[in-house]
Structures are given as structure tokens and as C-alpha cells.
Amino acid sequence: MATITTTALKTVTAAAVSSTSATATDRATPQAGVLVGANPTVYNPQNPIILFIIQAGIIIIFCRLLHYPLSKLRQPRVIAEVIGGIILGPSVMMRIPGFENAIFPAPSMAVLSNVANFGLILFLFLVGLEVNMRLFVSHWRVALSVGLAGMALPFGLGCAISYGLYHQFRHEPDTVPISFGVYMLFIGTALSITAFPVLCRILTELKLLGTPVGVTVLAAGVGNDVVGWILLALCVALVNNGSGLTALYVLLVAIGWVLLLVFAIRPTLLYILRRSGSLEKGPSQSIVALTLLLALTSAWFTGIIGIHPIFGAFLMGLICPHEGGFAIKLTEKVEDLVSVLFLPLYFALSGLGTNLGLLNDGTTWGYVIGVIAVAFAGKILGGTLAARACRLVWRESFSIGVLMSCKGLVELIVLNIGLQAKILSTRTFTIFVVMALVTTVATTPLTSVLYPPWYQKKLESWKKGEIDWDGNRLMSEENDTSLESSFEKIPNTRVRRLLVYLRLDSLSSLFTFIALLGGETPPTTAKVHRTKMGLEPVSEGETDSAGDSTTGNLKRRPLEVHGLRMLELTERTSTVMKVTEADEDNYIDPVVNAFKTFAHLNNVAVSGGVSVVPEASYAETLTSQAEDHLSDLILIPWSENGNMSEGDASQDSFSSGLQESFIQATLENAKCNAAVFINRGFGAPTKSEPKNLSRTLSLGSHQSQLHATVPPIIDRSHHVYFPYFGGVDDRVALRFVLQLAQNTNITATIIHFITPILSIAKELKAPEVSTISTSSSAPPGSASQLAITERIGTEDLYAAAAQDTVFLHTLRDSLPSTLINRVVFVDVPTTTPLTDCLNHAREEVGQSPRNAGDLIVIGRSRNARLTTTEPESFSPNSLPGGEIRKSLGIMAEAVLNSGVKGSVLVIQAGGRGLEEEK
């Protein structure tokens, strides 16, 4: 019995062990991963995504960290990506034992390469979208000459140096035996190509797109880019096909595909886009899917006929329409994923394939220097001579040659194709990568030296005939001032030319303000149809029998307003495209169009434009535009959401310090009068605070209140309150108030606050009062004054006060009869000007709640009479928001924090207005 039991137990145990062994053999891979000891860096062909995520994360983070210091040197991102790949590659990091096998094992590189090449196809599609052939066609003469010369000379020099490269490195491993003709064609193409995307970025950052240099380089770059890709396609076709006859067939099929794209697919796509409304509204998801499928299909076709797939994607991007900004909107849908994820992988792969250790002898370094010299000499000489032949000056011509020598990412794509086709060995590939880095890095600094902003202004004035080559003015004094003298005959500081910074969130209040400043619309008579009057048709420009014509009604020169809309230039390709197509954006931008339409209907001569610039350059752009348009006043709306973006307001308008630096920089650098407008219901209701639901207010009734119809404003009047303390800013502001009051819908109260000079001197316990200024260029009395520079005696204070009083009384006594009943002057002696100013503001402003909004006009000046006679509760240290005080002045800050219900306009004198009021 015991024997039987023992045998049974052995049998059961053996069966269990056998079952366990079988289970252990057939068991699936543990799914707990690192929790059961799995190593995520070990490459698993069945699950390659784990190691791929590690590789992509390392590459992206490393390239982003490298780009930060390089961006301070104004270098494009591709430089950081290639250098990052070189550091991660065999030149540096892969020399660490175990690094390559742990992070970049050879079996895993196929997955990384596939993802990177897929991203490259999408990127070449975006490059094709970026190329606007209309730019080439509109400047075809100079583009053709500069483009051909910029390719012919470097191509010839490349063919010359290719002889030595071919015989020196043709027997190295990882190359295929090819004829010298094919090798020469590839080297010539590699040295003659120009990086169009990087070129656009450099021109945009250097603000050269509107200059003759920028226009010429862009137009020539378009043709250069297209011809370069054609030559590269020819080279790849010759390499991939042994016989010349087969290569000819490949090229003929490629030509047929191009014709099919241009004459069949493009018209069909354009028809679909028009029917779906995508040209006007932007591409929908279905249109994006259709376009990308066409791009992938084109890439697949060029790939199967023996040409690299990137050519098909480039051709598809090239035929996409630019009408209505479709190419820009489509780029916005795709570009982030490509530029953030795919491109760093591809260019890092270029760096991983670069081994600087192979540059280990004098011969190799000689070819490095020779290739760099040929690349520079061919492009610079060719572009310079061609530009000079087109009658550009030598310095402009040299700048064009330097810009055309930019290689950038397009060169790296060409080199990678040569490496994959085994035309280039790793050593030769490294030589050309070094050349591409050097030429790209040198482009921006060389252009900045050759074509600086001061030289651009001098050259523009010289071409207009305003100065000779030495900078001496050629115009006679009479002609030089003819433009100014035409409205020097009227009051000096009257605003005739206004520059407005257009913002979507401030558009409604700007409309009201400009309509008031432009004067009243001329009265019109009731019109009668010509057939009812029995009159013959009158040709355009002639008046009817009553003498009523547009030009006849405008007895005085209308206000000239230039609206400037600024969009932020980011790292995205789409913003660069907006710059290159800026002329078209002026017609399709809804803010500019709405502004122009309103101005035309309100007796205002108007122009408008769109500038795409970095946010840090907003102030510089605004002041330079004002100088170019000879503006009398810059009007800057204060952002309702407290920052420079135009989104919905999600915070207090005065709690954010994002736009103070912009306001301060603009006011400090303005060459004319400037004004900051803070809207608080001027002509349009402000954004109301959201109300909490209560028992008597359900969600449905709350929504109905939000969407309730707002009745029209019956009382279109405005009341203006202006506290006059003296100083150059207040004198300019006083003239502006009187000009504004010429509109019959305006009433104004001007209160002169008179502060005793002796009490100020006693409080200071010193015979002198300090005034402070940020810089020598800052206007006297400006609120931006921070550093002590001079001291003014009590006698000077008396003289300044007397001058301010005489100025006020002169304007009051010469007030036109039409303004006497609508403008009131009041003198108020005070020792506490801030307190009394706020008290009077509460009495004057907001007394007519049904009118179109009241306005408080304030001079930005900061003087001793305003700051030293206040109680402690109004001392500068006790008021919150010091940044607002630096931007707008202590008076404006006090008004904004007082809760007075009225919009605020802060005026600063500058330039011609400053000189006239001294």
C-alpha cells in the first residue's frame, strides 16, 4: 500500500514538474516590464517603441538645450540639431564605452531612421508650401540672373574640386563604384544649392525682407532651390540606374508626373478647395487628410521610379495654392509636429553619421579648408557679380552673395542622400557637414556687418536723391520742408497724421476715438436718381448740378491715419511665410480691413499694414513706422487682458506686467508725441464680470441675459476731463484736448491746479528741487525718469509755472466761438493736487451714464509740484503697481486705482511736439 502511494506521489510530482516546465517554456513575455527586472534600454525587435522613446527624448532635450545659447548668437535651430547629433555620435559620446550599445544600438537605428525619413518627407512638403513662385515671376529678371550666376560659378568650382575628392576618397568603404561624371554632378550640386527655409528665417530676423537685398535674395533663392532639387533628382536617378537609357526613362516619367501634378491634380485640388470653402475658412480635417495623402502618394511614386521620395513631397507642396492664405493655414496644421519631433531626429542622425575623428591627417584637413573656400568663393563671387550687373551697389551685392552662400538644412538633406546612395564615404560626408555648419553659422554675422540698419537708411535716402554719397543733403531747404510746411501754417501741434497700433480687443474703442478726432462727417443732401432728375450720366470725378462732390465737401485736409497690426514672429515656418507674403496679408487680415472700412466712412484718410516681428521688437517697429510716416502722434491701446496677446481677458488688466516694458520702450524711443489709451467703456461696453448664479437667476435666464439685445446709444456725447499741472506733456495734452473738442459731440472741463512754489521749497528744506531722467534721450518731465541728472532752482520753478500759466491763458483767451459753450476753464489753488484732481474727476466723469463714455486726458509728466505736496497716503511707495507708474506716470496710476468711471488717455510729448512746446 505504501509502495503504491509513493509511486502515485512520484507520478503526480513528475507530471506537475513537466507541466511547470511546459508552462515556463510556453509562457508569454512578462508584461510587468521594469517591475519584474526588464531593462528598457535593451532593444526588442517585437517592441521597438520603448527604446525609440528614449532615443527621441534624449535627442530632443539635448538639441533644445544646445539651441538656447546658440539662439542668443542668432543661429538657426538646425545648427543646434546637427551639433547635438555630432556630440551624441562617434565624435564625442559614442567614445564612452557602452554608450552606443545602450542608447543607439545598431539594430535599433532602422526604426529611428524610418521615423526620421517620414518626417523628412513631410518637411519637404512644407518647404514646397513655403516656396511662392509668384515672387520669382514678379522679379524674374534679377532672380534669374542672380540665381543662375549663384549656381553656375559654385557648380563649376565644385566640379573642379570634385576631381581631387574622387581620386582621393573613392576607394573608401561604404561607397559604390560610380563614374566620375556622376560624382562630379553630385559635388557640384551640393556646393551650388542654397537653403531657402533657413534663408527666409535669417532675412526675417535681420528685417531685410522689405529691402532690395531681401527681395532679390528671396526671388533668386526660389529659383535656386527648384533647380537644385532637379539636379539632385538627376544625380540620384543616374546612381540608382546603371545604364544611361534607364536613367533617361526615369527622368521622362518624372517630367510626366510633374505635368500631371500641374495640369490635372492642381486644378482638381483648387476646385475642391473652392467648393468646400477651404480657401476662405482654412483647411478642414478632411482637406488636411486629402492634401497629406496626395503628398505621400507623390512621394511614393517618385520613390518607386528610382528618385528619392522627398522630391514627390516637394512637388506636391509646390503646386498647393497660396490664394486666401491656404498654404499658410495648412502649414500651421502640420508644422509643429514636424519641427519639434521629426526634424531633430533627422538632423541628429546626420550628426550621428558624422565622425570628426576621421579628419585625422593633413590631406583631409586640406580638403576641408578647400571645400569651405570653394563654397564661400563660388556663392559670394557669383551672387555679388550678378547683383552688381543688376545695378545694385557693391555693398548690397556683397550682402546678396553672402546670403546666397547659406547652406543650412537643405545642404544636410543633400549630403544624407549622398551618404545613403553611397556616393559619399563617411569621411567625405564629414568634410561637407563641417562646410555646411561653417557657411550657415557665418551668414548672419557677415550680413549684419555688411548691411547694418544705418547703412540701409543711408542707402535708401541716397537712392531717393535726398543726400549725396557722403551724407550731405541735396534738397534745397524749401523742398526739404515742403511736406512739413503745408501744415505748419495751421496750429503747430495739431494732429494731422496718426499712427495707431491695431489690436483686435481694442478695435471698437479705437473706432470711436478716431471718428471723434477726424472731425464730423460732412452733411450730405438727399440723393435723387438721375433718371428722375432728367440728367445725363455724369462721369466719375465730376460733380452734379448742386455741386455736391466728395472732394467739395472736404473743405479741410482730413486726418491721415496709418493702422499697424503687429503679429508675433515665432519659430514656426508659418509666421515666416506671413512675412514673405505680407502684401497679400494686408488684404486678407480682418482687423486691417475693418479698420480701413471704418476710417473711409468717417472722413479719415487711411492706410494699413501688417508687420510680423519678434515680440521684443514691437516697440522698435512701432516707432520706426511712425518715423517713416512722419506721424504727429502714436496711439497705443492698453491691452484689456494685460498682455501682448489678443486672447480673451482672464485676469485684471493692471495686474500683469507683460506689456509695461513695451509701453516704456515705445514712449522712450518715440520721435513724436505718443499716447496710451486705456478703454473703460469709450463708445462700446467693456467686458463685464461674470455673475454668480442665485436662487432668482437660473442658468437659462443667465444665458439669455448674456445674449440680450443691446439697444443703440442715443446720446453720442462724450465729456473730457483734463487736469492741467504744467510741463511740456501737459501743454501738448491741452492742445490735443482742444482739437478733440472741435467735434460737436465733445464737452470738456480743463482744471488748472495751481500749487504754491514756496511751500514746495519749505517742504524740501532745500533751495533746489531734483529732477530725474532715464537717459539723455528721455523728454523732460517724463514719468520714466529714474536717475538724478540735474537740479532746478526755485527761480526756475517760478519761471516754468509762469510759462505754463501764460500758455493756458493764451489758449483760453483765443478760444474759437464754436468752443466757448462746450469748453470750460477752471483755476483751482491747491496744496494736494492728487487728492483734489481725483475729487474733481469723480464730480466731472460719469455724470451722464447713458452717453457714449467719458474720457480723462492726462499728461505723463512727473514734477515736483505733483509729487512733493501730497499726504503720505498718496506717496509713490504707498500706491500699488509700481510698473504702471513707470509706464504711465503717478497721475495716471492714481486715476486708474481710484475707481473713476472713465477711459484714460495718457499723452507724452516727443520729437517735433517736444521742441515746439519748449
Secondary structure in CASP SS format (residue, H / E / C, confidence):
PFRMAT SS
TARGET T0000
AUTHOR 0000-0000-0000
METHOD secondary structure of the structure
MODEL  1
M C 1.00
A H 1.00
T H 1.00
I H 1.00
T H 1.00
T H 1.00
T H 1.00
A H 1.00
L H 1.00
K H 1.00
T H 1.00
V H 1.00
T H 1.00
A H 1.00
A H 1.00
A H 1.00
V H 1.00
S H 1.00
S H 1.00
T H 1.00
S H 1.00
A H 1.00
T H 1.00
A H 1.00
T H 1.00
D H 1.00
R C 1.00
A C 1.00
T C 1.00
P C 1.00
Q C 1.00
A C 1.00
G H 1.00
V H 1.00
L H 1.00
V H 1.00
G C 1.00
A C 1.00
N C 1.00
P C 1.00
T C 1.00
V C 1.00
Y C 1.00
N C 1.00
P C 1.00
Q C 1.00
N C 1.00
P C 1.00
I H 1.00
I H 1.00
L H 1.00
F H 1.00
I H 1.00
I H 1.00
Q H 1.00
A H 1.00
G H 1.00
I H 1.00
I H 1.00
I H 1.00
I H 1.00
F H 1.00
C H 1.00
R H 1.00
L H 1.00
L H 1.00
H H 1.00
Y H 1.00
P H 1.00
L H 1.00
S H 1.00
K H 1.00
L C 1.00
R C 1.00
Q C 1.00
P C 1.00
R H 1.00
V H 1.00
I H 1.00
A H 1.00
E H 1.00
V H 1.00
I H 1.00
G H 1.00
G H 1.00
I H 1.00
I H 1.00
L H 1.00
G C 1.00
P C 1.00
S C 1.00
V C 1.00
M H 1.00
M H 1.00
R H 1.00
I C 1.00
P C 1.00
G C 1.00
F H 1.00
E H 1.00
N H 1.00
A H 1.00
I H 1.00
F C 1.00
P C 1.00
A H 1.00
P H 1.00
S H 1.00
M H 1.00
A H 1.00
V H 1.00
L H 1.00
S H 1.00
N H 1.00
V H 1.00
A H 1.00
N H 1.00
F H 1.00
G H 1.00
L H 1.00
I H 1.00
L H 1.00
F H 1.00
L H 1.00
F H 1.00
L H 1.00
V H 1.00
G H 1.00
L H 1.00
E H 1.00
V C 1.00
N C 1.00
M H 1.00
R H 1.00
L H 1.00
F H 1.00
V H 1.00
S H 1.00
H C 1.00
W H 1.00
R H 1.00
V H 1.00
A H 1.00
L H 1.00
S H 1.00
V H 1.00
G H 1.00
L H 1.00
A H 1.00
G H 1.00
M H 1.00
A H 1.00
L H 1.00
P H 1.00
F H 1.00
G H 1.00
L H 1.00
G H 1.00
C H 1.00
A H 1.00
I H 1.00
S H 1.00
Y H 1.00
G H 1.00
L H 1.00
Y H 1.00
H H 1.00
Q H 1.00
F H 1.00
R C 1.00
H C 1.00
E C 1.00
P C 1.00
D C 1.00
T C 1.00
V C 1.00
P C 1.00
I C 1.00
S C 1.00
F H 1.00
G H 1.00
V H 1.00
Y H 1.00
M H 1.00
L H 1.00
F H 1.00
I H 1.00
G H 1.00
T H 1.00
A H 1.00
L H 1.00
S H 1.00
I C 1.00
T C 1.00
A C 1.00
F H 1.00
P H 1.00
V H 1.00
L H 1.00
C H 1.00
R H 1.00
I H 1.00
L H 1.00
T H 1.00
E H 1.00
L C 1.00
K C 1.00
L C 1.00
L C 1.00
G C 1.00
T C 1.00
P H 1.00
V H 1.00
G H 1.00
V H 1.00
T H 1.00
V H 1.00
L H 1.00
A H 1.00
A H 1.00
G H 1.00
V H 1.00
G H 1.00
N H 1.00
D H 1.00
V H 1.00
V H 1.00
G H 1.00
W H 1.00
I H 1.00
L H 1.00
L H 1.00
A H 1.00
L H 1.00
C H 1.00
V H 1.00
A H 1.00
L H 1.00
V H 1.00
N H 1.00
N C 1.00
G C 1.00
S C 1.00
G H 1.00
L H 1.00
T H 1.00
A H 1.00
L H 1.00
Y H 1.00
V H 1.00
L H 1.00
L H 1.00
V H 1.00
A H 1.00
I H 1.00
G H 1.00
W H 1.00
V H 1.00
L H 1.00
L H 1.00
L H 1.00
V H 1.00
F H 1.00
A H 1.00
I H 1.00
R H 1.00
P H 1.00
T H 1.00
L H 1.00
L H 1.00
Y H 1.00
I H 1.00
L H 1.00
R H 1.00
R H 1.00
S H 1.00
G C 1.00
S H 1.00
L H 1.00
E H 1.00
K H 1.00
G C 1.00
P C 1.00
S C 1.00
Q H 1.00
S H 1.00
I H 1.00
V H 1.00
A H 1.00
L H 1.00
T H 1.00
L H 1.00
L H 1.00
L H 1.00
A H 1.00
L H 1.00
T H 1.00
S H 1.00
A H 1.00
W H 1.00
F H 1.00
T H 1.00
G H 1.00
I H 1.00
I C 1.00
G C 1.00
I C 1.00
H C 1.00
P H 1.00
I H 1.00
F H 1.00
G H 1.00
A H 1.00
F H 1.00
L H 1.00
M H 1.00
G H 1.00
L H 1.00
I H 1.00
C C 1.00
P C 1.00
H C 1.00
E H 1.00
G H 1.00
G H 1.00
F H 1.00
A H 1.00
I H 1.00
K H 1.00
L H 1.00
T H 1.00
E H 1.00
K H 1.00
V H 1.00
E H 1.00
D H 1.00
L H 1.00
V H 1.00
S H 1.00
V H 1.00
L H 1.00
F H 1.00
L H 1.00
P H 1.00
L H 1.00
Y H 1.00
F H 1.00
A H 1.00
L H 1.00
S H 1.00
G H 1.00
L H 1.00
G C 1.00
T C 1.00
N C 1.00
L H 1.00
G H 1.00
L H 1.00
L C 1.00
N C 1.00
D C 1.00
G H 1.00
T H 1.00
T H 1.00
W H 1.00
G H 1.00
Y H 1.00
V H 1.00
I H 1.00
G H 1.00
V H 1.00
I H 1.00
A H 1.00
V H 1.00
A H 1.00
F H 1.00
A H 1.00
G H 1.00
K H 1.00
I H 1.00
L H 1.00
G H 1.00
G H 1.00
T H 1.00
L H 1.00
A H 1.00
A H 1.00
R H 1.00
A H 1.00
C C 1.00
R C 1.00
L C 1.00
V C 1.00
W H 1.00
R H 1.00
E H 1.00
S H 1.00
F H 1.00
S H 1.00
I H 1.00
G H 1.00
V H 1.00
L H 1.00
M H 1.00
S C 1.00
C C 1.00
K C 1.00
G H 1.00
L H 1.00
V H 1.00
E H 1.00
L H 1.00
I H 1.00
V H 1.00
L H 1.00
N H 1.00
I H 1.00
G H 1.00
L H 1.00
Q H 1.00
A C 1.00
K C 1.00
I C 1.00
L C 1.00
S C 1.00
T H 1.00
R H 1.00
T H 1.00
F H 1.00
T H 1.00
I H 1.00
F H 1.00
V H 1.00
V H 1.00
M H 1.00
A H 1.00
L H 1.00
V H 1.00
T H 1.00
T H 1.00
V H 1.00
A H 1.00
T H 1.00
T H 1.00
P H 1.00
L H 1.00
T H 1.00
S H 1.00
V H 1.00
L H 1.00
Y C 1.00
P C 1.00
P H 1.00
W H 1.00
Y H 1.00
Q H 1.00
K H 1.00
K H 1.00
L H 1.00
E H 1.00
S H 1.00
W H 1.00
K H 1.00
K C 1.00
G C 1.00
E C 1.00
I E 1.00
D C 1.00
W C 1.00
D C 1.00
G C 1.00
N C 1.00
R E 1.00
L C 1.00
M C 1.00
S C 1.00
E H 1.00
E H 1.00
N H 1.00
D H 1.00
T C 1.00
S H 1.00
L H 1.00
E H 1.00
S H 1.00
S C 1.00
F C 1.00
E C 1.00
K C 1.00
I C 1.00
P C 1.00
N C 1.00
T C 1.00
R C 1.00
V C 1.00
R C 1.00
R E 1.00
L E 1.00
L E 1.00
V E 1.00
Y E 1.00
L E 1.00
R C 1.00
L H 1.00
D H 1.00
S H 1.00
L H 1.00
S H 1.00
S H 1.00
L H 1.00
F H 1.00
T H 1.00
F H 1.00
I H 1.00
A H 1.00
L H 1.00
L H 1.00
G C 1.00
G C 1.00
E C 1.00
T C 1.00
P C 1.00
P C 1.00
T C 1.00
T C 1.00
A C 1.00
K C 1.00
V C 1.00
H C 1.00
R H 1.00
T H 1.00
K H 1.00
M H 1.00
G C 1.00
L C 1.00
E C 1.00
P C 1.00
V C 1.00
S C 1.00
E C 1.00
G C 1.00
E C 1.00
T C 1.00
D C 1.00
S C 1.00
A C 1.00
G C 1.00
D C 1.00
S C 1.00
T H 1.00
T H 1.00
G H 1.00
N H 1.00
L C 1.00
K C 1.00
R C 1.00
R C 1.00
P C 1.00
L E 1.00
E E 1.00
V E 1.00
H E 1.00
G E 1.00
L E 1.00
R E 1.00
M E 1.00
L E 1.00
E E 1.00
L C 1.00
T C 1.00
E C 1.00
R C 1.00
T H 1.00
S H 1.00
T H 1.00
V H 1.00
M H 1.00
K H 1.00
V H 1.00
T H 1.00
E C 1.00
A H 1.00
D H 1.00
E H 1.00
D H 1.00
N H 1.00
Y H 1.00
I H 1.00
D C 1.00
P H 1.00
V H 1.00
V H 1.00
N H 1.00
A H 1.00
F H 1.00
K H 1.00
T H 1.00
F H 1.00
A H 1.00
H H 1.00
L C 1.00
N C 1.00
N C 1.00
V E 1.00
A E 1.00
V E 1.00
S E 1.00
G E 1.00
G E 1.00
V E 1.00
S E 1.00
V E 1.00
V E 1.00
P C 1.00
E H 1.00
A H 1.00
S H 1.00
Y H 1.00
A H 1.00
E H 1.00
T H 1.00
L H 1.00
T H 1.00
S H 1.00
Q H 1.00
A H 1.00
E H 1.00
D H 1.00
H C 1.00
L C 1.00
S C 1.00
D C 1.00
L E 1.00
I E 1.00
L E 1.00
I E 1.00
P E 1.00
W C 1.00
S C 1.00
E C 1.00
N C 1.00
G C 1.00
N C 1.00
M C 1.00
S C 1.00
E C 1.00
G C 1.00
D C 1.00
A C 1.00
S C 1.00
Q C 1.00
D C 1.00
S C 1.00
F C 1.00
S C 1.00
S C 1.00
G C 1.00
L C 1.00
Q C 1.00
E H 1.00
S H 1.00
F H 1.00
I H 1.00
Q H 1.00
A H 1.00
T H 1.00
L H 1.00
E H 1.00
N H 1.00
A C 1.00
K C 1.00
C C 1.00
N E 1.00
A E 1.00
A E 1.00
V E 1.00
F E 1.00
I E 1.00
N C 1.00
R C 1.00
G C 1.00
F C 1.00
G C 1.00
A C 1.00
P C 1.00
T C 1.00
K C 1.00
S C 1.00
E C 1.00
P C 1.00
K C 1.00
N C 1.00
L C 1.00
S E 1.00
R C 1.00
T C 1.00
L E 1.00
S C 1.00
L H 1.00
G H 1.00
S H 1.00
H H 1.00
Q H 1.00
S H 1.00
Q H 1.00
L H 1.00
H C 1.00
A C 1.00
T C 1.00
V C 1.00
P C 1.00
P C 1.00
I C 1.00
I C 1.00
D C 1.00
R C 1.00
S C 1.00
H E 1.00
H E 1.00
V E 1.00
Y E 1.00
F E 1.00
P E 1.00
Y E 1.00
F C 1.00
G C 1.00
G C 1.00
V H 1.00
D H 1.00
D H 1.00
R H 1.00
V H 1.00
A H 1.00
L H 1.00
R H 1.00
F H 1.00
V H 1.00
L H 1.00
Q H 1.00
L H 1.00
A C 1.00
Q C 1.00
N C 1.00
T C 1.00
N C 1.00
I E 1.00
T E 1.00
A E 1.00
T E 1.00
I E 1.00
I E 1.00
H E 1.00
F E 1.00
I E 1.00
T C 1.00
P C 1.00
I H 1.00
L H 1.00
S H 1.00
I H 1.00
A H 1.00
K H 1.00
E H 1.00
L H 1.00
K C 1.00
A C 1.00
P C 1.00
E E 1.00
V E 1.00
S E 1.00
T E 1.00
I E 1.00
S E 1.00
T C 1.00
S C 1.00
S C 1.00
S C 1.00
A C 1.00
P C 1.00
P C 1.00
G C 1.00
S C 1.00
A C 1.00
S C 1.00
Q C 1.00
L C 1.00
A E 1.00
I E 1.00
T E 1.00
E E 1.00
R E 1.00
I E 1.00
G E 1.00
T H 1.00
E H 1.00
D H 1.00
L H 1.00
Y H 1.00
A H 1.00
A H 1.00
A H 1.00
A H 1.00
Q H 1.00
D H 1.00
T H 1.00
V H 1.00
F H 1.00
L H 1.00
H H 1.00
T H 1.00
L H 1.00
R H 1.00
D H 1.00
S C 1.00
L C 1.00
P C 1.00
S H 1.00
T H 1.00
L H 1.00
I H 1.00
N C 1.00
R C 1.00
V E 1.00
V E 1.00
F E 1.00
V E 1.00
D E 1.00
V E 1.00
P E 1.00
T C 1.00
T C 1.00
T C 1.00
P H 1.00
L H 1.00
T H 1.00
D H 1.00
C H 1.00
L H 1.00
N H 1.00
H H 1.00
A H 1.00
R H 1.00
E H 1.00
E H 1.00
V C 1.00
G C 1.00
Q C 1.00
S C 1.00
P C 1.00
R C 1.00
N C 1.00
A C 1.00
G C 1.00
D C 1.00
L E 1.00
I E 1.00
V E 1.00
I E 1.00
G E 1.00
R C 1.00
S C 1.00
R C 1.00
N C 1.00
A H 1.00
R H 1.00
L H 1.00
T H 1.00
T C 1.00
T C 1.00
E C 1.00
P C 1.00
E H 1.00
S H 1.00
F H 1.00
S C 1.00
P C 1.00
N C 1.00
S C 1.00
L C 1.00
P C 1.00
G C 1.00
G H 1.00
E H 1.00
I H 1.00
R H 1.00
K H 1.00
S H 1.00
L H 1.00
G C 1.00
I H 1.00
M H 1.00
A H 1.00
E H 1.00
A H 1.00
V H 1.00
L H 1.00
N H 1.00
S H 1.00
G C 1.00
V C 1.00
K C 1.00
G C 1.00
S E 1.00
V E 1.00
L E 1.00
V E 1.00
I E 1.00
Q E 1.00
A C 1.00
G C 1.00
G C 1.00
R H 1.00
G H 1.00
L H 1.00
E H 1.00
E H 1.00
E H 1.00
K C 1.00
END
